[in-house]
Amino acid sequence: MEFQKSYYIIEHISKLEIVSHEKLLSLDKNSYQLIQNFSNHDEAVAEMLRLLSDEQSVLKDKLANSK
């Protein structure tokens, strides 16, 4: 994998973000949590959509069970 062309899903300031390798290197190492890295932007976007969909399903279940 060419890390200079990689994209990462990170948790930064309490939200998920997709960032390039260059952007990741510019962040303070203690300011984010690395979730996963990808060889291209399209793969990162597809995984981000999946993660958000999973979170939405969990939230819907919690709301349904709280009634």
Backbone as XML, in Angstrom:
<?xml version="1.0"?>
<chain id="A" units="angstrom">
  <residue number="1" name="MET">
    <atom name="N" x="0.848" y="-1.182" z="0.000"/>
    <atom name="CA" x="0.000" y="0.000" z="0.000"/>
    <atom name="C" x="0.890" y="1.241" z="0.000"/>
  </residue>
  <residue number="2" name="GLU">
    <atom name="N" x="0.560" y="2.180" z="-0.849"/>
    <atom name="CA" x="1.291" y="3.445" z="-0.893"/>
    <atom name="C" x="0.643" y="4.408" z="0.095"/>
  </residue>
  <residue number="3" name="PHE">
    <atom name="N" x="1.298" y="4.600" z="1.237"/>
    <atom name="CA" x="0.686" y="5.397" z="2.289"/>
    <atom name="C" x="0.461" y="6.849" z="1.876"/>
  </residue>
  <residue number="4" name="GLN">
    <atom name="N" x="1.279" y="7.382" z="0.997"/>
    <atom name="CA" x="1.096" y="8.764" z="0.555"/>
    <atom name="C" x="-0.222" y="8.944" z="-0.190"/>
  </residue>
  <residue number="5" name="LYS">
    <atom name="N" x="-0.769" y="7.867" z="-0.721"/>
    <atom name="CA" x="-2.044" y="7.918" z="-1.450"/>
    <atom name="C" x="-3.192" y="7.313" z="-0.647"/>
  </residue>
  <residue number="6" name="SER">
    <atom name="N" x="-2.948" y="7.027" z="0.627"/>
    <atom name="CA" x="-3.943" y="6.388" z="1.494"/>
    <atom name="C" x="-4.938" y="7.392" z="2.052"/>
  </residue>
  <residue number="7" name="TYR">
    <atom name="N" x="-6.078" y="6.840" z="2.452"/>
    <atom name="CA" x="-7.093" y="7.608" z="3.163"/>
    <atom name="C" x="-7.438" y="6.856" z="4.435"/>
  </residue>
  <residue number="8" name="TYR">
    <atom name="N" x="-7.841" y="7.601" z="5.440"/>
    <atom name="CA" x="-8.097" y="7.034" z="6.754"/>
    <atom name="C" x="-9.456" y="7.478" z="7.261"/>
  </residue>
  <residue number="9" name="ILE">
    <atom name="N" x="-10.122" y="6.581" z="7.984"/>
    <atom name="CA" x="-11.283" y="6.974" z="8.764"/>
    <atom name="C" x="-10.764" y="7.140" z="10.182"/>
  </residue>
  <residue number="10" name="ILE">
    <atom name="N" x="-11.016" y="8.326" z="10.733"/>
    <atom name="CA" x="-10.578" y="8.620" z="12.089"/>
    <atom name="C" x="-11.751" y="9.188" z="12.878"/>
  </residue>
  <residue number="11" name="GLU">
    <atom name="N" x="-11.645" y="9.088" z="14.198"/>
    <atom name="CA" x="-12.557" y="9.818" z="15.065"/>
    <atom name="C" x="-11.778" y="11.020" z="15.559"/>
  </residue>
  <residue number="12" name="HIS">
    <atom name="N" x="-12.278" y="12.208" z="15.244"/>
    <atom name="CA" x="-11.573" y="13.450" z="15.558"/>
    <atom name="C" x="-12.599" y="14.469" z="16.045"/>
  </residue>
  <residue number="13" name="ILE">
    <atom name="N" x="-12.374" y="14.997" z="17.213"/>
    <atom name="CA" x="-13.288" y="15.960" z="17.832"/>
    <atom name="C" x="-14.711" y="15.374" z="17.875"/>
  </residue>
  <residue number="14" name="SER">
    <atom name="N" x="-14.803" y="14.147" z="18.342"/>
    <atom name="CA" x="-16.077" y="13.442" z="18.560"/>
    <atom name="C" x="-16.892" y="13.192" z="17.299"/>
  </residue>
  <residue number="15" name="LYS">
    <atom name="N" x="-16.249" y="13.128" z="16.146"/>
    <atom name="CA" x="-16.966" y="12.778" z="14.921"/>
    <atom name="C" x="-16.046" y="11.973" z="14.003"/>
  </residue>
  <residue number="16" name="LEU">
    <atom name="N" x="-16.667" y="11.184" z="13.130"/>
    <atom name="CA" x="-15.902" y="10.413" z="12.155"/>
    <atom name="C" x="-15.540" y="11.301" z="10.976"/>
  </residue>
  <residue number="17" name="GLU">
    <atom name="N" x="-14.332" y="11.132" z="10.467"/>
    <atom name="CA" x="-13.868" y="11.896" z="9.317"/>
    <atom name="C" x="-13.052" y="10.994" z="8.407"/>
  </residue>
  <residue number="18" name="ILE">
    <atom name="N" x="-13.041" y="11.329" z="7.126"/>
    <atom name="CA" x="-12.136" y="10.704" z="6.164"/>
    <atom name="C" x="-11.050" y="11.725" z="5.873"/>
  </residue>
  <residue number="19" name="VAL">
    <atom name="N" x="-9.800" y="11.323" z="6.065"/>
    <atom name="CA" x="-8.685" y="12.246" z="5.831"/>
    <atom name="C" x="-7.615" y="11.567" z="4.985"/>
  </residue>
  <residue number="20" name="SER">
    <atom name="N" x="-6.890" y="12.383" z="4.246"/>
    <atom name="CA" x="-5.770" y="11.880" z="3.448"/>
    <atom name="C" x="-4.575" y="11.608" z="4.365"/>
  </residue>
  <residue number="21" name="HIS">
    <atom name="N" x="-3.593" y="10.924" z="3.836"/>
    <atom name="CA" x="-2.377" y="10.639" z="4.599"/>
    <atom name="C" x="-1.704" y="11.946" z="5.010"/>
  </residue>
  <residue number="22" name="GLU">
    <atom name="N" x="-1.649" y="12.885" z="4.092"/>
    <atom name="CA" x="-1.027" y="14.184" z="4.367"/>
    <atom name="C" x="-1.737" y="14.902" z="5.516"/>
  </residue>
  <residue number="23" name="LYS">
    <atom name="N" x="-3.061" y="14.912" z="5.489"/>
    <atom name="CA" x="-3.841" y="15.562" z="6.552"/>
    <atom name="C" x="-3.625" y="14.847" z="7.879"/>
  </residue>
  <residue number="24" name="LEU">
    <atom name="N" x="-3.585" y="13.523" z="7.853"/>
    <atom name="CA" x="-3.376" y="12.751" z="9.078"/>
    <atom name="C" x="-2.049" y="13.126" z="9.729"/>
  </residue>
  <residue number="25" name="LEU">
    <atom name="N" x="-1.013" y="13.268" z="8.922"/>
    <atom name="CA" x="0.307" y="13.620" z="9.459"/>
    <atom name="C" x="0.329" y="15.012" z="10.072"/>
  </residue>
  <residue number="26" name="SER">
    <atom name="N" x="-0.569" y="15.884" z="9.634"/>
    <atom name="CA" x="-0.591" y="17.251" z="10.159"/>
    <atom name="C" x="-1.337" y="17.362" z="11.491"/>
  </residue>
  <residue number="27" name="LEU">
    <atom name="N" x="-2.091" y="16.325" z="11.855"/>
    <atom name="CA" x="-2.854" y="16.354" z="13.101"/>
    <atom name="C" x="-1.986" y="15.938" z="14.285"/>
  </residue>
  <residue number="28" name="ASP">
    <atom name="N" x="-2.299" y="16.473" z="15.442"/>
    <atom name="CA" x="-1.646" y="16.047" z="16.676"/>
    <atom name="C" x="-2.027" y="14.585" z="16.919"/>
  </residue>
  <residue number="29" name="LYS">
    <atom name="N" x="-1.058" y="13.749" z="17.192"/>
    <atom name="CA" x="-1.315" y="12.306" z="17.347"/>
    <atom name="C" x="-2.281" y="11.983" z="18.479"/>
  </residue>
  <residue number="30" name="ASN">
    <atom name="N" x="-2.419" y="12.884" z="19.422"/>
    <atom name="CA" x="-3.341" y="12.658" z="20.544"/>
    <atom name="C" x="-4.726" y="13.241" z="20.290"/>
  </residue>
  <residue number="31" name="SER">
    <atom name="N" x="-4.963" y="13.804" z="19.114"/>
    <atom name="CA" x="-6.238" y="14.457" z="18.841"/>
    <atom name="C" x="-7.215" y="13.582" z="18.065"/>
  </residue>
  <residue number="32" name="TYR">
    <atom name="N" x="-6.823" y="12.386" z="17.704"/>
    <atom name="CA" x="-7.705" y="11.516" z="16.930"/>
    <atom name="C" x="-7.473" y="10.058" z="17.291"/>
  </residue>
  <residue number="33" name="GLN">
    <atom name="N" x="-8.449" y="9.233" z="16.917"/>
    <atom name="CA" x="-8.325" y="7.782" z="17.039"/>
    <atom name="C" x="-8.452" y="7.208" z="15.642"/>
  </residue>
  <residue number="34" name="LEU">
    <atom name="N" x="-7.479" y="6.443" z="15.216"/>
    <atom name="CA" x="-7.506" y="5.819" z="13.897"/>
    <atom name="C" x="-8.477" y="4.645" z="13.917"/>
  </residue>
  <residue number="35" name="ILE">
    <atom name="N" x="-9.408" y="4.669" z="12.976"/>
    <atom name="CA" x="-10.376" y="3.583" z="12.859"/>
    <atom name="C" x="-9.882" y="2.555" z="11.837"/>
  </residue>
  <residue number="36" name="GLN">
    <atom name="N" x="-9.526" y="3.039" z="10.639"/>
    <atom name="CA" x="-9.075" y="2.116" z="9.581"/>
    <atom name="C" x="-8.422" y="2.913" z="8.462"/>
  </residue>
  <residue number="37" name="ASN">
    <atom name="N" x="-7.519" y="2.269" z="7.712"/>
    <atom name="CA" x="-6.926" y="2.938" z="6.548"/>
    <atom name="C" x="-7.307" y="2.192" z="5.268"/>
  </residue>
  <residue number="38" name="PHE">
    <atom name="N" x="-7.279" y="2.932" z="4.149"/>
    <atom name="CA" x="-7.719" y="2.407" z="2.855"/>
    <atom name="C" x="-6.757" y="2.860" z="1.768"/>
  </residue>
  <residue number="39" name="SER">
    <atom name="N" x="-6.672" y="2.093" z="0.713"/>
    <atom name="CA" x="-5.750" y="2.419" z="-0.368"/>
    <atom name="C" x="-6.280" y="3.504" z="-1.296"/>
  </residue>
  <residue number="40" name="ASN">
    <atom name="N" x="-7.603" y="3.787" z="-1.220"/>
    <atom name="CA" x="-8.128" y="4.889" z="-2.044"/>
    <atom name="C" x="-9.359" y="5.507" z="-1.377"/>
  </residue>
  <residue number="41" name="HIS">
    <atom name="N" x="-9.736" y="6.665" z="-1.871"/>
    <atom name="CA" x="-10.831" y="7.440" z="-1.290"/>
    <atom name="C" x="-12.173" y="6.717" z="-1.415"/>
  </residue>
  <residue number="42" name="ASP">
    <atom name="N" x="-12.422" y="6.082" z="-2.545"/>
    <atom name="CA" x="-13.701" y="5.384" z="-2.752"/>
    <atom name="C" x="-13.933" y="4.297" z="-1.710"/>
  </residue>
  <residue number="43" name="GLU">
    <atom name="N" x="-12.897" y="3.535" z="-1.377"/>
    <atom name="CA" x="-13.025" y="2.492" z="-0.356"/>
    <atom name="C" x="-13.328" y="3.107" z="1.006"/>
  </residue>
  <residue number="44" name="ALA">
    <atom name="N" x="-12.679" y="4.220" z="1.312"/>
    <atom name="CA" x="-12.919" y="4.898" z="2.590"/>
    <atom name="C" x="-14.357" y="5.400" z="2.670"/>
  </residue>
  <residue number="45" name="VAL">
    <atom name="N" x="-14.855" y="5.977" z="1.596"/>
    <atom name="CA" x="-16.234" y="6.482" z="1.574"/>
    <atom name="C" x="-17.227" y="5.336" z="1.733"/>
  </residue>
  <residue number="46" name="ALA">
    <atom name="N" x="-17.014" y="4.229" z="1.052"/>
    <atom name="CA" x="-17.914" y="3.077" z="1.159"/>
    <atom name="C" x="-17.962" y="2.556" z="2.596"/>
  </residue>
  <residue number="47" name="GLU">
    <atom name="N" x="-16.814" y="2.477" z="3.251"/>
    <atom name="CA" x="-16.777" y="1.999" z="4.635"/>
    <atom name="C" x="-17.418" y="3.015" z="5.575"/>
  </residue>
  <residue number="48" name="MET">
    <atom name="N" x="-17.206" y="4.300" z="5.330"/>
    <atom name="CA" x="-17.826" y="5.339" z="6.165"/>
    <atom name="C" x="-19.347" y="5.237" z="6.067"/>
  </residue>
  <residue number="49" name="LEU">
    <atom name="N" x="-19.867" y="5.035" z="4.873"/>
    <atom name="CA" x="-21.313" y="4.878" z="4.697"/>
    <atom name="C" x="-21.829" y="3.655" z="5.452"/>
  </residue>
  <residue number="50" name="ARG">
    <atom name="N" x="-21.073" y="2.567" z="5.416"/>
    <atom name="CA" x="-21.470" y="1.357" z="6.140"/>
    <atom name="C" x="-21.478" y="1.608" z="7.645"/>
  </residue>
  <residue number="51" name="LEU">
    <atom name="N" x="-20.443" y="2.269" z="8.153"/>
    <atom name="CA" x="-20.368" y="2.560" z="9.588"/>
    <atom name="C" x="-21.522" y="3.457" z="10.034"/>
  </residue>
  <residue number="52" name="LEU">
    <atom name="N" x="-21.819" y="4.469" z="9.250"/>
    <atom name="CA" x="-22.914" y="5.372" z="9.597"/>
    <atom name="C" x="-24.262" y="4.662" z="9.550"/>
  </residue>
  <residue number="53" name="SER">
    <atom name="N" x="-24.433" y="3.772" z="8.587"/>
    <atom name="CA" x="-25.659" y="2.994" z="8.497"/>
    <atom name="C" x="-25.817" y="2.085" z="9.720"/>
  </residue>
  <residue number="54" name="ASP">
    <atom name="N" x="-24.720" y="1.457" z="10.132"/>
    <atom name="CA" x="-24.752" y="0.612" z="11.336"/>
    <atom name="C" x="-25.113" y="1.430" z="12.570"/>
  </residue>
  <residue number="55" name="GLU">
    <atom name="N" x="-24.521" y="2.614" z="12.715"/>
    <atom name="CA" x="-24.821" y="3.477" z="13.858"/>
    <atom name="C" x="-26.285" y="3.902" z="13.845"/>
  </residue>
  <residue number="56" name="GLN">
    <atom name="N" x="-26.812" y="4.179" z="12.670"/>
    <atom name="CA" x="-28.209" y="4.572" z="12.540"/>
    <atom name="C" x="-29.125" y="3.419" z="12.972"/>
  </residue>
  <residue number="57" name="SER">
    <atom name="N" x="-28.795" y="2.206" z="12.588"/>
    <atom name="CA" x="-29.599" y="1.039" z="12.970"/>
    <atom name="C" x="-29.585" y="0.833" z="14.480"/>
  </residue>
  <residue number="58" name="VAL">
    <atom name="N" x="-28.430" y="0.986" z="15.091"/>
    <atom name="CA" x="-28.317" y="0.836" z="16.545"/>
    <atom name="C" x="-29.163" y="1.899" z="17.248"/>
  </residue>
  <residue number="59" name="LEU">
    <atom name="N" x="-29.095" y="3.125" z="16.759"/>
    <atom name="CA" x="-29.876" y="4.204" z="17.358"/>
    <atom name="C" x="-31.372" y="3.946" z="17.212"/>
  </residue>
  <residue number="60" name="LYS">
    <atom name="N" x="-31.810" y="3.474" z="16.055"/>
    <atom name="CA" x="-33.224" y="3.163" z="15.849"/>
    <atom name="C" x="-33.684" y="2.086" z="16.824"/>
  </residue>
  <residue number="61" name="ASP">
    <atom name="N" x="-32.848" y="1.050" z="17.034"/>
    <atom name="CA" x="-33.178" y="-0.016" z="17.974"/>
    <atom name="C" x="-33.292" y="0.526" z="19.391"/>
  </residue>
  <residue number="62" name="LYS">
    <atom name="N" x="-32.367" y="1.402" z="19.783"/>
    <atom name="CA" x="-32.413" y="1.985" z="21.125"/>
    <atom name="C" x="-33.682" y="2.807" z="21.321"/>
  </residue>
  <residue number="63" name="LEU">
    <atom name="N" x="-34.032" y="3.583" z="20.311"/>
    <atom name="CA" x="-35.245" y="4.384" z="20.406"/>
    <atom name="C" x="-36.492" y="3.522" z="20.477"/>
  </residue>
  <residue number="64" name="ALA">
    <atom name="N" x="-36.525" y="2.452" z="19.698"/>
    <atom name="CA" x="-37.685" y="1.556" z="19.694"/>
    <atom name="C" x="-37.831" y="0.856" z="21.049"/>
  </residue>
  <residue number="65" name="ASN">
    <atom name="N" x="-36.711" y="0.514" z="21.668"/>
    <atom name="CA" x="-36.748" y="-0.204" z="22.943"/>
    <atom name="C" x="-36.983" y="0.711" z="24.129"/>
  </residue>
  <residue number="66" name="SER">
    <atom name="N" x="-36.877" y="2.010" z="23.942"/>
    <atom name="CA" x="-37.064" y="2.940" z="25.061"/>
    <atom name="C" x="-38.508" y="3.362" z="25.245"/>
  </residue>
  <residue number="67" name="LYS">
    <atom name="N" x="-39.381" y="2.946" z="24.343"/>
    <atom name="CA" x="-40.800" y="3.340" z="24.423"/>
    <atom name="C" x="-41.565" y="2.464" z="25.379"/>
  </residue>
</chain>
